[in-house]
Amino acid sequence: MFRVTRESIELQELVRFVTDSEAGAIATFIGTTRNNNEGRKVIALDYEGYPEMAEKELARIGQQASQRWQICRMAIIHRLGPVQITQASVIIAVSSAHRDAAFAACRFAIEEIKKTVPIWKKEVFEGGEVWIGTQTGEPF
Amino acid sequence: MKVKAKLFAILRERAGTAEITKELQDGSTVSDLWHALQNDYPKLNVSGIRLLYAVNQNYVSPDEKLNNNDEVAFIPPVSGG
């Protein structure tokens, strides 16, 4: 299961999806909105995506992970739109026979998401907003 | 030929639109389209920005030749997660 959504993400949904009778481990990662960044007081993060391509890229990450590690099942859901402080923007769940593969694939997935998946976050902070990853030094 | 350009995040805000349909000469590349768009929307010149390009939702090089009805995405540095 590899998708983007504009609704809040439930960890339990992903855990259920990767639950497998051959698995001895399920590793999960939850990315959450933090209340501060580089000295700014963050109010929320607002995610924009290219949904069709983002889902393709998430699926590609899943394929690459299953080529590298012996995993049973994998699920990634990334949220789009505003995500308030403490809420989840992305959840990854991986099941595998032994824990090493699940931990490694989970870590791999979040690092790849940050590199290749067409999703952008705008940080809304006290006094302004800024696109993260696009620091050009120019005023908007 | 006609292609559909898609703009996101800072580029969408700079252009004031998320989608632009553009008429191009046959044999045009992704890079040709980008230069044409920058001509039409000078604010798309964001200094120092490193873009990635996708045609029909697959990453390609800027030299990729375009076909009629292609969907071409200009992808500023991603920041998901």
Backbone of each chain as ProteinMPNN parsed JSONL, in Angstrom:
{"seq_chain_A": "MFRVTRESIELQELVRFVTDSEAGAIATFIGTTRNNNEGRKVIALDYEGYPEMAEKELARIGQQASQRWQICRMAIIHRLGPVQITQASVIIAVSSAHRDAAFAACRFAIEEIKKTVPIWKKEVFEGGEVWIGTQTGEPF", "coords_chain_A": {"N_chain_A": [[0.857, -1.192, 0.0], [0.786, 1.985, -1.084], [0.42, 5.226, -0.801], [-0.922, 8.63, -1.08], [-2.65, 11.014, 0.925], [-5.285, 13.243, 1.894], [-6.285, 13.166, 4.326], [-6.127, 12.509, 7.943], [-3.596, 10.236, 9.132], [-3.688, 6.883, 10.163], [-1.848, 4.917, 12.287], [-2.51, 2.278, 12.949], [-3.877, 1.317, 10.748], [-1.881, 0.886, 8.845], [-0.281, -0.943, 10.165], [-2.005, -3.094, 10.4], [-2.199, -3.694, 7.687], [0.389, -4.638, 7.023], [0.656, -6.805, 8.601], [1.506, -10.171, 8.949], [1.512, -13.653, 8.679], [3.944, -14.886, 8.398], [5.734, -13.16, 9.401], [8.097, -12.017, 11.806], [8.536, -9.637, 12.856], [7.547, -6.221, 13.014], [8.313, -3.104, 11.865], [7.94, 0.365, 12.405], [7.704, 3.753, 11.224], [7.089, 7.07, 12.108], [6.619, 10.22, 10.88], [6.455, 13.383, 12.278], [4.902, 16.61, 12.867], [6.864, 19.171, 14.061], [7.201, 21.66, 16.65], [9.042, 23.659, 16.221], [11.627, 25.124, 14.207], [14.818, 25.69, 13.113], [15.041, 27.876, 14.859], [12.614, 29.106, 14.482], [9.173, 29.574, 15.421], [7.059, 27.127, 14.792], [3.876, 26.839, 13.272], [2.317, 25.178, 11.675], [2.708, 22.585, 9.172], [2.439, 22.685, 5.693], [1.626, 20.565, 3.233], [2.325, 20.008, -0.179], [1.671, 18.135, -3.125], [2.481, 16.022, -5.955], [0.311, 14.084, -6.753], [-0.2, 11.653, -8.327], [2.319, 10.954, -9.325], [3.782, 10.894, -6.972], [2.729, 8.678, -5.65], [3.542, 6.66, -7.377], [6.33, 6.863, -7.051], [6.586, 6.229, -4.35], [5.817, 3.572, -4.453], [7.897, 2.589, -5.978], [10.014, 2.865, -4.219], [9.245, 0.958, -2.378], [9.537, -1.339, -3.951], [12.305, -1.316, -4.42], [13.187, -1.642, -1.82], [12.29, -4.224, -1.3], [13.917, -5.618, -2.978], [16.359, -5.328, -1.786], [16.173, -6.21, 0.879], [14.892, -8.952, 2.812], [11.774, -8.72, 2.995], [8.412, -8.949, 4.238], [5.88, -7.491, 3.944], [4.985, -4.12, 2.999], [4.096, -0.758, 3.754], [3.325, 2.584, 2.93], [2.164, 5.727, 3.765], [1.649, 9.032, 2.887], [0.873, 12.236, 3.977], [-1.034, 14.995, 2.61], [-1.614, 18.551, 2.381], [-2.543, 20.757, 5.167], [-0.743, 20.018, 8.151], [-0.981, 19.692, 11.496], [0.844, 20.635, 14.514], [2.387, 17.956, 16.188], [0.941, 16.054, 14.765], [0.884, 13.321, 12.347], [2.798, 13.304, 9.374], [3.799, 11.45, 7.678], [3.696, 7.915, 7.495], [5.349, 4.842, 7.848], [5.357, 1.356, 7.46], [6.785, -1.803, 7.944], [6.996, -5.264, 7.515], [8.765, -8.249, 8.43], [10.531, -11.41, 8.404], [12.637, -11.461, 10.221], [13.994, -9.035, 12.528], [16.033, -7.235, 11.641], [15.804, -6.688, 8.863], [13.352, -5.372, 8.685], [13.773, -3.035, 10.234], [15.87, -1.882, 8.714], [14.729, -1.508, 6.157], [12.713, 0.264, 6.718], [14.08, 2.535, 7.56], [15.517, 3.078, 5.219], [13.368, 3.702, 3.53], [12.296, 6.164, 4.534], [14.465, 7.86, 4.163], [14.743, 7.783, 1.362], [12.275, 8.835, 0.567], [12.601, 11.502, 1.226], [14.332, 12.246, -0.74], [13.381, 11.669, -3.378], [10.573, 11.686, -3.76], [7.886, 13.451, -5.147], [6.906, 15.705, -3.244], [6.241, 18.545, -1.304], [7.046, 20.64, 1.443], [5.606, 23.348, 3.063], [6.566, 25.562, 5.464], [4.709, 26.975, 7.965], [5.103, 29.605, 9.968], [5.404, 31.634, 12.985], [5.003, 34.766, 11.927], [5.491, 34.385, 9.232], [5.953, 32.416, 6.182], [7.538, 29.623, 4.556], [8.944, 27.799, 1.829], [10.259, 24.666, 2.322], [13.401, 23.297, 1.494], [13.738, 24.792, -0.716], [15.514, 26.949, -0.56], [16.316, 29.907, -1.591], [17.19, 32.333, -1.034], [15.858, 34.487, -1.959], [13.29, 36.99, -1.866], [9.766, 36.289, -1.606]], "CA_chain_A": [[0.0, 0.0, 0.0], [1.627, 3.174, -1.223], [-0.488, 6.279, -1.242], [-0.983, 9.93, -0.426], [-4.023, 11.268, 1.369], [-5.483, 14.559, 2.513], [-6.856, 12.946, 5.657], [-5.142, 12.114, 8.94], [-3.153, 8.859, 8.898], [-3.78, 6.053, 11.366], [-0.8, 3.891, 12.35], [-3.099, 0.949, 13.022], [-4.256, 0.89, 9.394], [-0.677, 0.37, 8.188], [0.157, -2.142, 10.888], [-2.906, -4.175, 9.957], [-1.873, -4.045, 6.301], [1.648, -5.392, 6.901], [0.623, -7.984, 9.469], [1.718, -11.33, 8.078], [1.776, -14.8, 9.551], [5.357, -15.283, 8.276], [6.582, -12.088, 9.949], [8.454, -12.036, 13.215], [8.798, -8.254, 13.252], [6.976, -5.092, 12.271], [8.934, -1.825, 12.235], [7.175, 1.501, 11.888], [8.269, 5.091, 11.387], [6.087, 8.137, 12.002], [7.159, 11.579, 10.794], [5.452, 14.271, 12.88], [5.17, 18.047, 12.782], [7.545, 19.681, 15.257], [6.761, 23.047, 16.88], [10.092, 24.657, 15.998], [12.601, 24.77, 13.173], [15.846, 26.722, 12.919], [14.75, 29.053, 15.67], [11.284, 29.664, 14.223], [8.058, 28.9, 16.087], [6.251, 26.57, 13.702], [2.443, 26.717, 13.566], [1.876, 23.97, 10.963], [3.364, 22.337, 7.89], [1.42, 22.525, 4.656], [2.264, 19.729, 2.211], [1.789, 19.976, -1.537], [2.236, 16.977, -3.804], [2.104, 15.65, -7.324], [-0.166, 12.827, -6.169], [-0.045, 10.455, -9.165], [3.728, 10.583, -9.39], [4.241, 10.589, -5.608], [2.36, 7.285, -5.35], [4.453, 5.814, -8.171], [7.663, 6.891, -6.425], [6.504, 5.469, -3.095], [5.796, 2.156, -4.831], [9.25, 2.249, -6.434], [10.808, 2.706, -2.996], [8.85, -0.352, -1.851], [10.167, -2.365, -4.804], [13.747, -1.315, -4.14], [13.394, -2.203, -0.474], [12.139, -5.686, -1.306], [15.083, -6.213, -3.648], [17.537, -5.268, -0.902], [15.977, -6.942, 2.134], [13.839, -9.975, 2.829], [10.645, -8.21, 3.757], [7.117, -9.572, 3.92], [4.979, -6.487, 3.378], [5.385, -2.747, 3.291], [3.066, 0.254, 3.498], [3.717, 3.976, 3.179], [1.141, 6.739, 3.47], [2.105, 10.397, 3.127], [-0.258, 13.154, 4.019], [-0.942, 16.279, 1.909], [-2.421, 19.589, 3.019], [-1.975, 21.209, 6.444], [-0.547, 19.028, 9.213], [-0.768, 20.462, 12.724], [1.891, 20.187, 15.439], [2.265, 16.6, 16.769], [0.285, 15.097, 13.868], [1.759, 12.566, 11.446], [2.805, 13.652, 7.947], [4.109, 10.227, 6.933], [3.883, 6.699, 8.297], [5.899, 3.701, 7.113], [5.338, 0.108, 8.226], [7.418, -2.913, 7.215], [7.082, -6.525, 8.254], [9.778, -9.174, 7.918], [10.703, -12.584, 9.25], [13.575, -11.089, 11.288], [13.871, -7.592, 12.741], [17.009, -6.389, 10.948], [15.297, -6.277, 7.551], [12.261, -4.407, 8.874], [14.383, -1.76, 10.637], [16.665, -1.317, 7.617], [13.843, -1.071, 5.072], [11.973, 1.416, 7.231], [15.036, 3.648, 7.514], [15.753, 3.326, 3.798], [12.179, 4.328, 2.929], [12.153, 7.587, 4.895], [15.554, 8.615, 3.524], [14.421, 7.896, -0.069], [11.137, 9.759, 0.435], [13.118, 12.863, 1.293], [15.139, 12.534, -1.928], [12.812, 11.482, -4.724], [9.115, 11.723, -3.91], [7.486, 14.841, -5.391], [6.088, 16.304, -2.189], [6.932, 19.736, -0.803], [6.412, 21.189, 2.632], [5.723, 24.767, 3.369], [6.51, 25.765, 6.91], [3.978, 28.173, 8.375], [5.64, 29.923, 11.293], [4.984, 32.934, 13.507], [5.632, 35.856, 11.181], [5.669, 34.142, 7.805], [5.94, 31.041, 5.69], [8.669, 29.387, 3.664], [9.038, 26.448, 1.253], [11.457, 23.978, 2.779], [14.077, 22.663, 0.365], [13.866, 25.758, -1.806], [16.084, 28.15, 0.042], [16.972, 30.604, -2.68], [17.645, 33.625, -0.552], [15.107, 35.56, -2.603], [11.967, 37.218, -1.276], [8.691, 35.737, -2.433]], "C_chain_A": [[0.892, 1.241, 0.0], [0.744, 4.307, -1.697], [-0.308, 7.589, -0.496], [-2.443, 10.194, -0.087], [-4.111, 12.676, 1.935], [-6.084, 14.415, 3.912], [-5.774, 12.521, 6.652], [-4.838, 10.622, 8.769], [-3.202, 8.102, 10.219], [-2.728, 4.949, 11.303], [-1.39, 2.486, 12.249], [-3.479, 0.399, 11.646], [-3.05, 0.261, 8.68], [-0.21, -0.92, 8.854], [-0.711, -3.336, 10.482], [-2.51, -4.658, 8.568], [-0.624, -4.909, 6.201], [1.681, -6.64, 7.785], [0.609, -9.241, 8.612], [2.099, -12.516, 8.968], [3.23, -15.278, 9.456], [6.304, -14.254, 8.884], [6.841, -12.291, 11.424], [8.696, -10.631, 13.734], [7.987, -7.299, 12.399], [7.68, -3.846, 12.785], [8.088, -0.715, 11.643], [7.964, 2.786, 12.097], [7.142, 6.089, 11.222], [6.827, 9.472, 11.954], [6.095, 12.527, 11.312], [5.866, 15.734, 12.747], [5.674, 18.564, 14.124], [7.215, 21.17, 15.418], [7.847, 24.096, 16.679], [11.028, 24.171, 14.913], [13.544, 25.937, 12.966], [15.481, 28.026, 13.629], [13.376, 29.668, 15.44], [10.234, 28.872, 14.992], [7.091, 28.433, 15.019], [4.795, 26.412, 14.148], [1.898, 25.439, 12.917], [2.775, 23.771, 9.757], [2.257, 22.105, 6.876], [2.076, 21.791, 3.489], [1.532, 19.821, 0.879], [2.413, 18.78, -2.226], [1.827, 16.921, -5.252], [1.592, 14.225, -7.129], [0.094, 11.587, -7.013], [1.406, 9.991, -9.178], [4.264, 10.22, -8.006], [3.912, 9.133, -5.275], [3.228, 6.306, -6.132], [5.827, 5.724, -7.517], [7.667, 6.125, -5.11], [6.533, 3.971, -3.401], [7.182, 1.701, -5.293], [10.175, 2.041, -5.226], [10.511, 1.341, -2.369], [9.505, -1.488, -2.621], [11.653, -2.476, -4.514], [14.029, -1.947, -2.783], [13.265, -3.721, -0.526], [13.223, -6.384, -2.104], [16.284, -6.286, -2.701], [17.4, -6.098, 0.365], [14.841, -7.94, 1.987], [12.671, -9.448, 3.647], [9.36, -8.906, 3.335], [6.214, -8.556, 3.234], [5.423, -5.1, 3.808], [4.228, -1.807, 2.972], [3.643, 1.631, 3.807], [2.521, 4.863, 2.834], [1.718, 8.105, 3.829], [0.902, 11.321, 3.049], [0.021, 14.413, 3.2], [-1.883, 17.267, 2.58], [-1.816, 19.961, 4.361], [-1.883, 20.084, 7.462], [-0.148, 19.792, 10.479], [0.342, 19.841, 13.578], [1.468, 18.866, 16.095], [1.6, 15.589, 15.821], [1.283, 14.466, 12.896], [1.639, 13.067, 10.012], [3.087, 12.412, 7.105], [4.21, 9.058, 7.918], [4.344, 5.573, 7.372], [5.763, 2.48, 8.017], [5.92, -0.997, 7.355], [7.388, -4.151, 8.105], [8.117, -7.423, 7.599], [9.91, -10.344, 8.886], [11.571, -12.236, 10.459], [13.727, -9.573, 11.339], [14.829, -6.727, 11.933], [16.46, -5.845, 9.631], [14.219, -5.208, 7.706], [12.813, -3.036, 9.273], [15.079, -1.097, 9.44], [15.768, -0.764, 6.512], [13.067, 0.178, 5.473], [12.845, 2.671, 7.138], [15.31, 4.067, 6.072], [14.58, 4.117, 3.203], [12.086, 5.807, 3.285], [13.26, 8.416, 4.25], [15.268, 8.82, 2.03], [13.277, 8.879, -0.305], [11.642, 11.193, 0.372], [13.924, 13.245, 0.049], [14.336, 12.579, -3.219], [11.303, 11.674, -4.85], [8.631, 13.171, -4.062], [6.42, 15.343, -4.415], [6.91, 17.449, -1.6], [6.241, 20.214, 0.456], [6.681, 22.671, 2.751], [5.579, 24.899, 4.867], [5.78, 27.082, 7.185], [4.439, 28.473, 9.792], [5.138, 31.284, 11.742], [5.728, 34.004, 12.74], [5.878, 35.561, 9.716], [5.532, 32.695, 7.404], [7.069, 30.875, 4.686], [8.596, 27.955, 3.127], [10.338, 25.82, 1.725], [12.077, 23.261, 1.573], [14.303, 23.627, -0.787], [14.41, 27.062, -1.259], [16.895, 28.887, -1.012], [17.518, 31.945, -2.225], [16.905, 34.787, -1.186], [13.764, 35.757, -1.909], [10.876, 36.645, -2.18], [8.042, 36.851, -3.228]], "O_chain_A": [[1.638, 1.503, 0.944], [0.357, 4.35, -2.865], [0.344, 7.663, 0.545], [-3.351, 9.666, -0.73], [-3.115, 13.23, 2.401], [-6.355, 15.405, 4.591], [-4.649, 12.212, 6.262], [-5.687, 9.847, 8.327], [-2.804, 8.622, 11.261], [-2.722, 4.142, 10.373], [-0.85, 1.619, 11.561], [-3.417, -0.807, 11.403], [-3.179, -0.757, 8.001], [0.203, -1.866, 8.183], [-0.212, -4.438, 10.253], [-2.485, -5.858, 8.295], [-0.576, -5.823, 5.378], [2.622, -7.43, 7.722], [-0.184, -9.368, 7.679], [2.906, -12.386, 9.889], [3.7, -15.997, 10.338], [7.52, -14.443, 8.887], [5.957, -12.676, 12.19], [9.022, -10.443, 14.906], [7.767, -7.538, 11.212], [7.655, -3.557, 13.981], [7.581, -0.83, 10.527], [8.778, 2.896, 13.014], [6.33, 5.971, 10.304], [7.569, 9.812, 12.875], [4.955, 12.492, 10.848], [7.039, 16.044, 12.54], [5.025, 18.425, 15.16], [6.978, 21.862, 14.427], [7.623, 25.28, 16.929], [11.205, 22.969, 14.716], [13.107, 27.05, 12.673], [15.598, 29.117, 13.072], [13.003, 30.631, 16.11], [10.372, 27.665, 15.195], [6.387, 29.239, 14.411], [4.514, 25.922, 15.242], [1.116, 24.71, 13.527], [3.515, 24.674, 9.366], [1.27, 21.423, 7.153], [2.972, 22.326, 2.836], [0.306, 19.729, 0.809], [3.563, 18.437, -1.95], [0.957, 17.661, -5.712], [2.34, 13.264, -7.315], [0.556, 10.573, -6.491], [1.692, 8.8, -9.059], [5.11, 9.334, -7.883], [4.733, 8.434, -4.682], [3.605, 5.252, -5.619], [6.417, 4.646, -7.437], [8.643, 5.447, -4.788], [7.188, 3.198, -2.702], [7.59, 0.569, -5.032], [11.016, 1.141, -5.227], [11.416, 0.658, -1.89], [9.969, -2.467, -2.037], [12.197, -3.573, -4.379], [14.994, -2.695, -2.623], [14.034, -4.432, 0.121], [13.442, -7.585, -1.946], [17.115, -7.188, -2.802], [18.387, -6.63, 0.873], [13.954, -7.785, 1.148], [12.584, -9.698, 4.85], [9.244, -9.392, 2.21], [5.829, -8.739, 2.079], [6.118, -4.917, 4.807], [3.471, -2.04, 2.029], [4.348, 1.824, 4.797], [1.945, 4.759, 1.751], [2.215, 8.308, 4.937], [0.043, 11.196, 2.176], [1.167, 14.852, 3.1], [-2.831, 16.874, 3.261], [-0.704, 19.538, 4.676], [-2.815, 19.296, 7.622], [0.891, 20.452, 10.52], [0.722, 18.685, 13.389], [0.317, 18.705, 16.5], [1.691, 14.384, 16.055], [2.367, 14.997, 12.656], [0.537, 13.236, 9.491], [2.663, 12.331, 5.952], [4.737, 9.198, 9.021], [3.813, 5.379, 6.279], [6.029, 2.566, 9.216], [5.588, -1.112, 6.175], [7.713, -4.09, 9.291], [8.327, -7.376, 6.387], [9.463, -10.278, 10.031], [11.285, -12.657, 11.579], [13.604, -8.899, 10.316], [14.485, -5.602, 11.573], [16.636, -4.666, 9.324], [14.183, -4.246, 6.939], [12.395, -2.009, 8.738], [14.899, 0.094, 9.188], [16.018, 0.324, 5.991], [12.803, 1.045, 4.64], [12.394, 3.727, 6.694], [15.332, 5.255, 5.749], [14.782, 5.082, 2.465], [11.818, 6.628, 2.408], [13.022, 9.551, 3.836], [15.518, 9.899, 1.493], [13.305, 9.659, -1.257], [11.169, 11.996, -0.433], [14.173, 14.426, -0.191], [14.582, 13.435, -4.069], [10.804, 11.812, -5.967], [8.923, 14.017, -3.217], [5.228, 15.394, -4.717], [8.123, 17.33, -1.423], [5.013, 20.202, 0.546], [7.795, 23.162, 2.569], [4.615, 24.422, 5.465], [6.175, 28.146, 6.709], [4.197, 27.69, 10.71], [4.515, 32.006, 10.965], [6.943, 34.142, 12.878], [6.426, 36.408, 9.01], [5.06, 31.857, 8.172], [7.504, 31.835, 4.05], [8.242, 27.023, 3.849], [11.408, 26.398, 1.539], [11.368, 22.694, 0.742], [15.002, 23.291, -1.743], [13.841, 28.133, -1.469], [18.038, 28.522, -1.289], [18.235, 32.613, -2.97], [17.273, 35.944, -0.982], [13.169, 34.796, -1.421], [11.065, 36.536, -3.392], [7.11, 36.603, -3.992]]}, "seq_chain_B": "MKVKAKLFAILRERAGTAEITKELQDGSTVSDLWHALQNDYPKLNVSGIRLLYAVNQNYVSPDEKLNNNDEVAFIPPVSGG", "coords_chain_B": {"N_chain_B": [[3.152, 20.66, -31.728], [1.324, 19.948, -28.713], [1.8, 20.428, -25.26], [1.469, 19.686, -21.742], [2.354, 21.583, -19.06], [3.344, 21.179, -15.694], [3.411, 22.811, -12.608], [4.873, 23.213, -9.399], [4.746, 23.975, -5.851], [7.089, 26.4, -4.997], [7.428, 27.191, -7.653], [4.869, 27.082, -8.753], [3.651, 29.078, -7.246], [5.164, 31.275, -8.053], [4.52, 31.451, -10.789], [1.844, 31.767, -10.628], [0.022, 29.912, -11.359], [-0.883, 26.425, -11.7], [-0.781, 24.832, -13.862], [0.066, 24.8, -17.276], [-0.706, 24.994, -20.641], [1.097, 24.428, -23.55], [2.186, 25.305, -26.779], [4.469, 23.76, -28.876], [7.367, 23.433, -31.053], [7.821, 20.521, -33.103], [10.057, 18.016, -31.916], [11.014, 19.396, -29.782], [12.569, 19.769, -26.551], [12.502, 18.94, -22.995], [13.973, 20.908, -21.759], [13.79, 22.966, -23.652], [11.086, 23.577, -23.377], [11.072, 24.529, -20.762], [12.607, 26.857, -21.024], [10.925, 28.311, -22.703], [8.739, 28.672, -21.029], [9.878, 30.183, -18.994], [10.302, 32.451, -20.393], [7.706, 33.313, -20.882], [6.803, 33.587, -18.288], [8.487, 35.41, -16.406], [9.033, 35.401, -13.674], [9.547, 32.799, -13.038], [12.201, 32.398, -13.08], [14.067, 31.42, -10.754], [16.673, 32.147, -8.796], [19.508, 30.061, -8.414], [18.073, 27.715, -7.984], [17.637, 24.171, -8.054], [16.352, 22.106, -10.363], [14.301, 19.178, -10.92], [13.074, 17.003, -13.5], [10.102, 15.652, -14.923], [8.486, 13.467, -17.16], [5.339, 12.502, -18.033], [5.074, 11.471, -15.474], [7.491, 10.203, -14.864], [10.877, 10.461, -13.898], [13.127, 12.33, -15.912], [15.87, 13.338, -18.099], [16.859, 16.753, -18.792], [17.229, 16.856, -21.506], [15.411, 15.255, -22.717], [13.261, 14.348, -25.369], [10.124, 15.696, -26.333], [6.7, 14.599, -26.727], [3.535, 14.922, -28.439], [0.888, 15.942, -26.313], [2.21, 15.222, -23.967], [2.769, 15.181, -20.409], [4.452, 17.386, -18.526], [6.457, 17.785, -15.784], [7.804, 20.199, -13.609], [10.052, 20.102, -11.148], [10.737, 21.344, -8.14], [13.291, 21.314, -5.489], [12.564, 18.518, -3.509], [10.696, 18.007, -0.461], [9.474, 16.184, 1.253], [8.257, 14.04, 3.93]], "CA_chain_B": [[2.561, 19.773, -30.73], [0.853, 20.611, -27.506], [2.156, 19.7, -24.037], [0.932, 20.275, -20.51], [3.394, 21.774, -18.033], [2.834, 21.246, -14.323], [4.307, 23.547, -11.71], [4.579, 22.917, -7.994], [5.379, 24.691, -4.734], [7.545, 27.769, -5.268], [7.233, 27.51, -9.069], [3.434, 27.335, -8.922], [3.368, 30.4, -6.677], [5.798, 32.296, -8.891], [3.803, 31.586, -12.056], [0.441, 32.075, -10.342], [-0.811, 28.847, -11.92], [-0.309, 25.098, -11.487], [-0.771, 24.099, -15.123], [0.135, 25.652, -18.462], [-0.64, 24.261, -21.905], [2.039, 25.181, -24.391], [2.392, 24.823, -28.14], [5.906, 23.718, -29.141], [7.774, 22.817, -32.318], [8.194, 19.104, -33.003], [11.471, 17.817, -31.596], [11.407, 20.188, -28.612], [12.945, 19.001, -25.36], [12.052, 19.454, -21.706], [14.693, 22.145, -21.529], [13.183, 23.987, -24.523], [9.819, 23.974, -22.755], [11.382, 25.338, -19.576], [13.014, 28.196, -21.467], [9.726, 28.993, -23.211], [7.921, 29.071, -19.874], [10.572, 31.274, -18.304], [10.082, 33.617, -21.224], [6.322, 33.755, -20.654], [6.628, 33.907, -16.855], [9.862, 35.719, -15.952], [9.216, 35.095, -12.251], [10.003, 31.408, -12.874], [13.665, 32.417, -12.904], [14.408, 31.435, -9.332], [18.129, 31.978, -8.864], [20.115, 29.024, -7.579], [17.207, 26.558, -7.752], [18.005, 22.975, -8.827], [15.095, 21.439, -10.699], [14.231, 17.87, -11.562], [12.069, 17.021, -14.55], [9.417, 14.374, -15.127], [7.546, 13.404, -18.268], [4.319, 11.482, -17.75], [5.314, 10.975, -14.106], [8.778, 9.53, -14.674], [12.001, 11.391, -13.982], [13.886, 12.295, -17.176], [16.886, 14.387, -18.176], [16.309, 17.92, -19.506], [17.371, 16.668, -22.963], [14.367, 14.338, -23.186], [12.397, 14.895, -26.416], [8.708, 15.646, -25.951], [5.698, 14.184, -27.703], [2.238, 15.571, -28.292], [0.081, 15.583, -25.126], [3.002, 14.86, -22.784], [2.611, 15.953, -19.179], [5.828, 17.655, -18.114], [6.459, 18.386, -14.446], [9.019, 20.878, -13.157], [10.052, 19.667, -9.757], [11.737, 21.988, -7.276], [13.806, 20.372, -4.48], [11.449, 17.938, -2.757], [10.89, 18.109, 0.993], [8.489, 15.369, 1.972], [8.717, 13.404, 5.161]], "C_chain_B": [[2.203, 20.563, -29.475], [1.259, 19.774, -26.297], [1.582, 20.436, -22.832], [2.066, 20.375, -19.487], [2.735, 21.86, -16.667], [3.878, 21.88, -13.415], [3.885, 23.302, -10.272], [5.299, 23.884, -7.061], [5.805, 26.092, -5.162], [7.301, 28.153, -6.73], [5.771, 27.838, -9.362], [3.096, 28.737, -8.402], [3.951, 31.508, -7.554], [5.011, 32.55, -10.173], [2.345, 32.009, -11.83], [-0.511, 31.055, -10.939], [-0.103, 27.504, -11.761], [-0.124, 24.356, -12.81], [-0.789, 25.063, -16.297], [0.187, 24.754, -19.693], [0.175, 25.096, -22.878], [2.187, 24.495, -25.751], [3.899, 24.879, -28.425], [6.179, 23.127, -30.515], [8.095, 21.345, -32.088], [9.688, 19.0, -32.711], [11.923, 18.605, -30.378], [11.695, 19.282, -27.424], [12.331, 19.639, -24.109], [12.684, 20.816, -21.443], [14.164, 23.292, -22.407], [11.889, 24.509, -23.906], [10.084, 24.889, -21.562], [11.787, 26.754, -19.981], [11.831, 28.992, -22.004], [8.864, 29.492, -22.054], [8.56, 30.237, -19.128], [10.415, 32.585, -19.069], [8.687, 34.213, -20.973], [6.101, 34.23, -19.218], [8.0, 34.187, -16.247], [10.1, 35.385, -14.478], [9.643, 33.647, -12.014], [11.528, 31.318, -12.784], [13.985, 32.538, -11.427], [15.908, 31.162, -9.26], [18.595, 30.874, -7.918], [19.267, 27.783, -7.381], [17.676, 25.389, -8.627], [16.736, 22.188, -9.095], [15.325, 20.009, -11.146], [13.055, 17.927, -12.535], [11.419, 15.657, -14.658], [8.507, 14.504, -16.339], [6.624, 12.223, -18.013], [4.662, 10.702, -16.473], [6.538, 10.089, -13.938], [9.894, 10.564, -14.803], [12.745, 11.204, -15.303], [14.975, 13.367, -17.105], [16.276, 15.571, -18.943], [16.415, 17.794, -21.024], [16.282, 15.778, -23.552], [13.48, 15.04, -24.231], [10.929, 14.701, -26.032], [7.839, 15.178, -27.102], [4.385, 14.904, -27.415], [1.516, 15.032, -27.052], [0.9, 15.109, -23.917], [2.65, 15.761, -21.605], [4.01, 16.138, -18.585], [5.819, 18.391, -16.777], [7.816, 19.003, -14.15], [9.041, 20.793, -11.646], [11.138, 20.363, -8.95], [12.208, 20.997, -6.208], [12.679, 19.855, -3.579], [11.746, 18.009, -1.257], [9.784, 17.386, 1.745], [9.077, 14.799, 3.246], [8.285, 14.187, 6.379]], "O_chain_B": [[2.699, 21.661, -29.223], [1.087, 18.555, -26.297], [1.258, 21.623, -22.89], [2.659, 19.366, -19.103], [1.71, 22.519, -16.495], [5.058, 21.532, -13.45], [2.697, 23.197, -9.965], [6.297, 24.513, -7.415], [4.984, 26.88, -5.632], [7.002, 29.311, -7.021], [5.473, 28.758, -10.125], [2.352, 29.484, -9.038], [3.319, 32.542, -7.77], [4.846, 33.693, -10.599], [1.699, 32.542, -12.732], [-1.715, 31.298, -11.019], [1.125, 27.447, -11.696], [0.605, 23.366, -12.872], [-1.56, 26.023, -16.314], [1.026, 23.858, -19.777], [-0.028, 26.302, -23.013], [2.297, 23.272, -25.845], [4.53, 25.919, -28.239], [5.345, 22.417, -31.077], [8.579, 20.964, -31.022], [10.484, 19.801, -33.203], [13.081, 18.506, -29.972], [11.146, 18.186, -27.305], [11.732, 20.713, -24.16], [12.029, 21.746, -20.973], [14.099, 24.439, -21.966], [11.623, 25.711, -23.907], [9.403, 25.898, -21.378], [11.365, 27.73, -19.361], [11.74, 30.201, -21.789], [8.326, 30.598, -22.099], [7.873, 31.159, -18.687], [10.396, 33.67, -18.488], [8.514, 35.428, -20.869], [5.32, 35.147, -18.965], [8.606, 33.303, -15.642], [11.232, 35.118, -14.076], [10.058, 33.301, -10.908], [12.071, 30.266, -12.447], [14.153, 33.643, -10.912], [16.362, 30.075, -9.618], [18.137, 30.772, -6.78], [19.691, 26.868, -6.675], [18.06, 25.579, -9.781], [16.115, 21.664, -8.171], [16.382, 19.664, -11.676], [12.168, 18.772, -12.417], [12.079, 14.63, -14.507], [7.84, 15.523, -16.522], [7.072, 11.096, -17.805], [4.556, 9.478, -16.407], [6.621, 9.313, -12.986], [9.87, 11.422, -15.685], [12.966, 10.081, -15.755], [15.004, 14.188, -16.188], [15.29, 15.403, -19.66], [15.763, 18.542, -21.753], [16.24, 15.573, -24.765], [13.013, 16.159, -24.019], [10.551, 13.669, -25.478], [8.18, 15.33, -28.275], [4.154, 15.417, -26.32], [1.532, 13.832, -26.779], [0.322, 14.637, -22.938], [2.289, 16.927, -21.769], [4.663, 15.171, -18.192], [5.249, 19.475, -16.654], [8.854, 18.395, -14.413], [8.175, 21.334, -10.957], [12.316, 20.02, -9.056], [11.592, 19.945, -6.035], [11.943, 20.632, -2.971], [12.904, 18.063, -0.844], [9.233, 17.889, 2.724], [10.234, 15.042, 3.588], [8.588, 13.794, 7.505]]}, "name": "protein", "num_of_chains": 2, "seq": "MFRVTRESIELQELVRFVTDSEAGAIATFIGTTRNNNEGRKVIALDYEGYPEMAEKELARIGQQASQRWQICRMAIIHRLGPVQITQASVIIAVSSAHRDAAFAACRFAIEEIKKTVPIWKKEVFEGGEVWIGTQTGEPFMKVKAKLFAILRERAGTAEITKELQDGSTVSDLWHALQNDYPKLNVSGIRLLYAVNQNYVSPDEKLNNNDEVAFIPPVSGG"}
